Amino acid sequence: MEKYSISEAKSKLAEEGYGIVGDHSAVKICLWTKHALRGESVCWKEKFYGVSSAGCCQMTPSLFHCENKCLHCWRNLDYTSDKKIKDADSPKEILNGIVEARKNLLMGFKGRKGIDLKKFEEALEPKLYTMSLSGEPTLYPRLGEMFKEIRRRQAVSFLVTNGLNPEVIAEFKDDELPTQITVSTNAPNEKLFKIWHRSTKKDAWEEFNETLEVIRNLKGKVRRVIRLTLVKIGKDGEFNKTTNMSDENVEEYCDLIRKAEPDFIHVKGFKSVGYARARMGYDNQPWFEEVKEYAEKIRKGLSSKDDSGDPEGYEIVGEDERSCVVMLAKEGGELRIRRV
């Protein structure tokens, strides 16, 4: 953490609407949760997976900890440290604090006009814990225990990871696995990986590829997702000549996807929001039609046969224009989408 002390960073994040929990955790009310409470639109997670947006808790057990400083990240990277979490809070302490802090953040909605009170009551007890708010969750040393505790609370858990700690995922016991693991796959080759993620780990590309193999070996135990965030070349900004969605990249992505053999693939378009606007502008955002076209190229690239002669086919099974995302699933896998 270069510019701020921990206490200064916590104060600034609290001003931005974060509920700070303990030494290294936080929760925030997602835009889509707010929309759902007003009876408006819902997140693509609800559309794809059937999990209530009102009951989705966007949180992190590693608020300030991440090895990367990704170009497309909307967080304030000045808060980020690649140091490991020491003297970690317990999973129960964190989750209890997350629920309480989230309730406090939600209370301001109860008396507002147009609020769906049934959804509001449901929202007070999260049904989904999504570890995608900030930081890298696998740097929290008791992550497996946390997933086990979430399951004990009859809720589901989504882990979004940069894939740089494959040993953490590999060491999960069966009852410590989350409901879903999403590996952010934003660079198709090592050269772009170094540019895109600006990682402090010297062997980051190797660790990432090892994670893909770990994910493949978890087939049938956990729902596995590869997520691409596409950025096109823009006119302005420091990284205006950088893209990760050229035609030459398609087969490289397909090779990485084959290595992981995921159940689902999310192809998303970059959004110039938050602190990412300082690095890439609105002209770096691909249009939804461009994301759909690229997803179709990925689908076609994966339709070839593998070494055993078996088809590797995926099909497009969902899309959400508002979030600029398209989902592919293994052929015949549509019925699995809403199982959590």
C-alpha positions in Angstrom: 0.0 0.0 0.0 1.9 3.0 -1.3 -0.1 6.1 -0.5 -2.3 5.3 2.4 -2.1 3.7 5.9 -4.6 1.0 6.6 -6.7 3.3 8.8 -6.7 6.0 6.1 -7.7 3.4 3.4 -10.5 2.1 5.6 -11.9 5.6 6.2 -11.9 6.4 2.5 -13.6 3.1 1.6 -16.2 3.7 4.2 -16.9 7.1 2.6 -17.4 5.2 -0.7 -20.1 2.9 0.8 -18.0 0.0 2.0 -18.9 -1.7 5.3 -15.5 -2.5 6.8 -15.3 -5.7 8.9 -12.4 -6.6 11.1 -8.9 -6.1 9.9 -9.1 -7.2 6.2 -12.8 -7.8 5.1 -15.6 -5.7 3.7 -19.0 -5.7 2.1 -20.8 -3.3 -0.3 -24.3 -3.1 -1.6 -24.1 -3.9 -5.3 -25.9 -1.8 -7.9 -28.0 -4.8 -9.0 -29.1 -5.4 -5.4 -30.3 -1.9 -5.2 -32.2 -2.3 -8.5 -33.7 -5.6 -7.3 -35.0 -3.9 -4.1 -36.7 -1.3 -6.1 -38.4 -4.0 -8.2 -36.4 -3.0 -11.3 -33.8 -5.0 -13.1 -31.6 -7.9 -11.8 -28.0 -9.0 -12.2 -27.0 -11.4 -14.9 -26.1 -13.9 -12.1 -29.9 -14.1 -11.3 -30.7 -14.4 -15.0 -28.1 -17.1 -15.6 -28.1 -19.0 -12.3 -31.4 -18.2 -10.7 -29.8 -16.7 -7.5 -31.6 -13.7 -6.1 -29.9 -10.4 -6.7 -31.5 -9.0 -3.6 -29.9 -11.8 -1.5 -26.5 -11.6 -3.2 -23.8 -10.4 -0.8 -20.8 -8.8 -2.6 -17.9 -9.1 -0.1 -14.2 -9.9 0.3 -12.1 -11.5 3.0 -9.0 -9.8 1.6 -9.8 -6.2 1.1 -6.3 -4.8 0.6 -4.5 -7.9 -0.7 -3.8 -8.7 -4.3 -0.7 -9.6 -6.3 -1.9 -7.8 -9.4 -2.7 -4.3 -10.5 -4.9 -5.1 -13.5 -5.5 -2.5 -16.2 -9.3 -3.0 -16.2 -9.7 -3.1 -12.4 -12.2 -0.5 -11.1 -10.8 -0.5 -7.6 -8.4 2.0 -6.1 -5.1 0.1 -6.6 -3.3 2.5 -4.3 -4.9 0.6 -1.5 -3.5 -2.7 -2.7 -0.7 -4.7 -1.0 0.7 -8.0 -2.2 1.6 -9.0 1.3 0.0 -12.1 2.9 -2.7 -11.6 5.5 -1.2 -12.1 9.0 -3.3 -12.9 12.1 -6.3 -13.5 10.0 -9.8 -13.0 11.4 -11.9 -16.2 11.7 -14.5 -17.1 9.1 -17.3 -16.9 11.6 -16.2 -13.5 12.8 -16.0 -12.2 9.3 -19.3 -13.6 8.1 -21.1 -12.4 11.2 -19.6 -9.0 10.7 -20.4 -9.0 7.0 -24.1 -9.8 7.7 -24.3 -7.1 10.3 -22.5 -4.5 8.2 -24.7 -5.3 5.2 -27.9 -4.9 7.3 -26.7 -1.5 8.4 -26.1 -0.5 4.8 -29.5 -1.8 3.7 -31.5 -0.1 6.4 -31.7 3.1 4.5 -33.7 1.4 1.8 -36.5 0.2 4.0 -38.5 3.4 4.2 -38.0 4.4 0.6 -40.9 4.6 -1.8 -41.1 1.7 -4.2 -39.0 -0.7 -2.2 -40.1 -4.4 -2.5 -40.4 -5.2 1.3 -40.5 -8.9 0.7 -37.1 -8.8 -1.2 -35.8 -6.4 1.5 -36.5 -9.0 4.2 -34.9 -11.7 2.1 -31.9 -9.5 1.5 -31.1 -9.3 5.3 -29.9 -12.9 5.3 -27.7 -13.5 2.2 -28.3 -16.5 0.1 -25.2 -16.0 -2.0 -21.7 -14.7 -0.9 -19.8 -13.5 -4.0 -16.1 -12.9 -3.3 -15.5 -10.4 -6.0 -15.6 -7.0 -4.2 -11.9 -6.3 -3.9 -8.6 -8.0 -3.4 -7.7 -11.7 -4.1 -9.7 -14.1 -1.9 -7.1 -16.9 -2.0 -4.7 -14.8 0.0 -7.1 -15.2 3.0 -5.5 -18.3 4.7 -8.8 -19.7 6.1 -10.8 -19.6 2.9 -11.7 -23.3 2.8 -13.1 -23.0 6.4 -15.1 -19.9 5.2 -16.8 -21.8 2.3 -17.6 -24.6 4.8 -19.2 -22.1 7.1 -21.2 -20.5 4.3 -22.6 -23.9 3.3 -23.5 -24.5 7.0 -25.6 -21.3 6.8 -27.4 -22.8 3.8 -26.1 -20.3 1.4 -24.0 -20.6 -1.8 -20.6 -19.1 -2.5 -18.9 -17.8 -5.6 -15.1 -17.5 -5.7 -13.6 -15.1 -8.3 -9.9 -15.6 -8.4 -6.9 -14.3 -10.4 -5.5 -17.9 -10.4 -2.2 -17.1 -8.9 -2.5 -19.4 -5.9 -3.2 -22.9 -7.4 -2.0 -24.6 -4.2 -4.8 -23.0 -2.2 -7.5 -24.3 -4.5 -5.9 -27.7 -4.8 -5.8 -28.2 -1.0 -9.5 -27.6 -0.5 -11.2 -30.6 1.0 -14.5 -31.6 -0.7 -16.6 -29.9 2.0 -14.4 -26.8 1.8 -15.1 -26.1 -1.9 -17.2 -23.1 -2.9 -20.3 -23.6 -5.1 -18.6 -22.0 -8.0 -15.0 -21.0 -9.0 -14.5 -18.3 -11.6 -11.0 -17.8 -12.9 -10.4 -14.4 -14.5 -8.7 -15.1 -17.8 -8.1 -11.7 -19.3 -4.9 -12.3 -21.3 -4.5 -15.0 -23.9 -0.7 -15.2 -23.8 2.3 -14.5 -21.5 3.2 -11.2 -23.1 -0.3 -9.7 -22.7 -0.6 -11.3 -19.3 2.4 -9.3 -18.0 1.1 -6.1 -19.6 -2.5 -6.6 -18.4 -2.0 -7.8 -14.8 1.2 -6.0 -13.8 1.7 -8.8 -11.3 4.3 -8.7 -8.5 4.7 -12.5 -8.8 7.6 -13.3 -11.1 6.1 -16.7 -12.0 2.5 -15.4 -12.4 1.9 -16.9 -15.8 3.0 -20.3 -14.7 0.9 -20.2 -11.6 -2.1 -19.1 -13.6 -1.7 -22.0 -16.0 -1.3 -24.4 -13.1 -4.6 -23.1 -11.7 -6.3 -24.0 -15.0 -5.1 -27.6 -14.6 -6.3 -27.7 -10.9 -9.7 -26.5 -12.1 -9.9 -29.2 -14.7 -9.3 -31.8 -12.0 -12.2 -30.5 -9.9 -14.7 -31.6 -12.5 -17.9 -32.9 -10.9 -16.9 -31.4 -7.5 -17.5 -27.7 -8.1 -19.0 -25.6 -10.8 -16.1 -24.1 -12.8 -16.1 -20.9 -14.9 -13.6 -19.2 -17.1 -14.3 -15.4 -17.4 -12.9 -13.2 -20.2 -13.1 -9.4 -19.9 -12.6 -8.0 -23.4 -11.0 -4.6 -24.1 -10.7 -3.1 -27.6 -8.2 -0.6 -28.9 -9.2 3.0 -28.1 -8.2 6.5 -29.1 -7.2 8.0 -25.8 -5.4 7.0 -22.6 -2.2 5.4 -21.6 -3.1 1.9 -22.8 -5.1 2.9 -25.9 -3.1 0.6 -28.1 -3.7 -2.5 -26.0 -6.3 -5.0 -26.8 -7.0 -8.6 -25.7 -9.7 -9.4 -28.3 -7.9 -9.7 -31.6 -8.7 -12.5 -34.0 -5.2 -13.9 -33.3 -6.1 -14.2 -29.6 -9.1 -16.5 -30.2 -7.2 -19.7 -30.5 -4.9 -18.8 -27.6 -8.0 -18.3 -25.4 -9.4 -21.7 -26.7 -6.1 -23.4 -25.7 -6.4 -22.0 -22.1 -10.1 -23.0 -22.0 -9.3 -26.5 -23.1 -6.7 -26.7 -20.4 -9.4 -26.0 -17.7 -12.4 -27.7 -19.3 -14.8 -25.4 -17.5 -18.6 -25.9 -17.2 -19.2 -22.3 -18.3 -17.5 -19.5 -20.1 -18.4 -15.9 -19.4 -17.4 -13.5 -22.2 -17.7 -9.9 -20.8 -17.0 -6.5 -22.2 -14.9 -4.0 -20.2 -16.7 -1.1 -18.6 -14.8 2.2 -18.0 -16.0 2.7 -14.5 -14.4 3.6 -11.1 -10.7 3.9 -11.1 -10.3 2.0 -14.4 -11.3 5.2 -16.2 -7.8 6.6 -15.4 -6.2 3.8 -17.4 -8.7 3.1 -20.2 -11.6 5.2 -21.5 -15.1 4.7 -22.9 -13.7 4.0 -26.3 -12.0 0.9 -25.0 -15.4 -0.6 -24.2 -16.6 -3.1 -26.8 -20.2 -2.9 -27.9 -22.4 -5.8 -27.0 -22.6 -7.0 -30.6 -18.8 -7.1 -30.6 -18.8 -9.2 -27.4 -21.4 -11.5 -29.0 -19.3 -11.9 -32.1 -16.2 -12.7 -30.1 -18.1 -15.2 -28.0 -19.2 -16.9 -31.2 -15.6 -17.1 -32.4 -14.7 -18.7 -29.1 -17.5 -21.2 -29.5 -16.5 -22.1 -33.0 -12.8 -22.4 -31.9 -13.9 -24.9 -29.2 -16.0 -27.0 -31.6 -13.1 -28.9 -32.9 -12.3 -32.4 -31.6 -9.7 -33.0 -28.9 -6.9 -35.6 -29.0 -9.3 -38.4 -28.0 -11.6 -37.6 -30.9 -14.4 -36.5 -28.7 -16.2 -33.2 -29.5 -15.5 -30.3 -27.1 -18.5 -28.3 -28.1 -19.9 -25.4 -26.2 -23.1 -23.4 -27.0 -24.3 -19.9 -26.1 -27.0 -20.3 -23.5 -27.4 -16.9 -22.0 -26.7 -13.2 -22.6 -27.3 -9.9 -20.9 -26.9 -6.7 -22.9 -26.9 -4.4 -19.9 -23.9 -6.0 -18.4 -22.4 -6.8 -21.8 -21.9 -10.5 -21.0 -22.5 -13.7 -22.9 -22.4 -17.2 -21.4 -21.4 -20.4 -23.0 -21.9 -23.8 -21.5 -21.0 -27.4 -22.4 -23.4 -28.7 -25.0 -26.4 -30.3 -23.2 -25.6 -28.4 -20.0 -28.4 -25.9 -20.0 -30.3 -27.8 -17.3 -27.4 -27.3 -14.9 -27.5 -23.5 -15.0 -30.0 -23.0 -12.2 -28.6 -25.7 -9.9 -26.7 -24.1 -6.9 
